[in-house]
Amino acid sequence: MRRLRPALLTAFMLVASLLHAEDVVRLGNLKLAHFGAISYIKKIAPQCGIKVEERLFAKGPDIMQAMIAGELDVGASASEAAISGRANGVPIVVVAGFARGGARLVGRSDLTLNSIESLKSRKVGVTRGGIQEVLLAAELAQHHLTWSDQPGKDVQVIYLAYPDLNQALMQKNVDAIMQSEPYSSQAIAQGWGKEIMKPYDTPIGEPVRTLVMTEAFYARRPLAQKFMQCFVRATKAFIDNPKLAESYVTGTLFKHQLTPAEFRAAMANSPYSYDITPEHLQRTADTMFKYGIGKMRAPPVARDFVKTDLLESAKHTLGIQP
């Protein structure tokens, strides 16, 4: 058998390396209970013929920055990050919705807070730029309350990261928090928080978390389709087998810092899903623009960047009914 010439061997190895690199998908995710199925994709990725490299971020806008920098192919975030990213020129498309709800207004258990109106003259914590801030603004406006991060308005908003919100509520530095899951369920389970409401009665309704791809990755159809099929398989596995979801999220994602009971309470308020519509994203974008969240010159047109063809193909292949 003749040996390959050095130049030919080098070229062969380069081509093989490039082909192998094509199968790697760089995924940005958040450490939240309803983001668990997204994280599970990397676990089953070899069965889908791909390798997924997951990076965890503090909040959705951080994922958008990593996508701008070319560090990610796919990202999971609440819809506000995708909307503000697209409005500010990030070349992304929304390809699926992977969870619904996931927000809760929680008050201190030692206070009598039972409505939005009861927040008047109170301090309310929220994560800046998150979907919870959008929902808080929509609820306050709907009940004719003013707000600012400075004293002088009906409600003083205190901006903190998700885990820090719980600490602030527990230490009585704020009176209420608009919080994500599973942190809101943990606050209630541990006794120092109580539910005021689930904020789903605004024009946004239940917020839908978005799976986004860069336009460049979306254009790599065979690989993008493989990833989408893996997303659908991971989500279906969690929907069909809640015990699998519970074990993976509490043990692998949260390293047992989240109890099974807290996980179940969180998921009762943020079920896994597949779908998203341009109409829902447009209502969210219009609400964000109305209240100045996301620093947009104008709300983007959702129909221009919501692309669910890969999702529909994957669902059809795997026999999932609309």
Summary of the structure (lengths in Angstrom):
residues: 322
radius of gyration: 21.2
end to end distance: 55.6
largest distance: 84.8
contacts: 1132
relative contact order: 0.18
helix: 47%
strand: 20%
